[in-house]
Amino acid sequence: MPETKKNQGIVLRVAEIIIDELKLEDITAGTFNPDMDLVDELGIDSMDLATIALVLQDEFKITIDEDDYPKLKTVQLICEYIEEKLAAGN
């Protein structure tokens, strides 16, 4: 999926949320690789992912089903998920 300005804004915001929630140092939203595997490369666990999902739900006013957590492996996949939810009205 080609990145649009809207998509890029979501990518940056999701990266900011992940950086803030995980208290990552030496990385910014602009340098965060949206294709980085959050579990394998960044080492986040299910509790981290649940926390991030809750923040994303508040930020974007969407509902993220717990069954969908395994799909949220990269910032790019999270952004696509958020865009689908927003387009569907949730």
Secondary structure, DSSP 8 states (H G I E B T S, - for coil): ----HHHHHHHHHHHHHHHHHHT--S--TTT--TTS-TTTTT---HHHHHHHHHHHHHHHT----GGGGGG--SHHHHHHHHHHHHHTT-
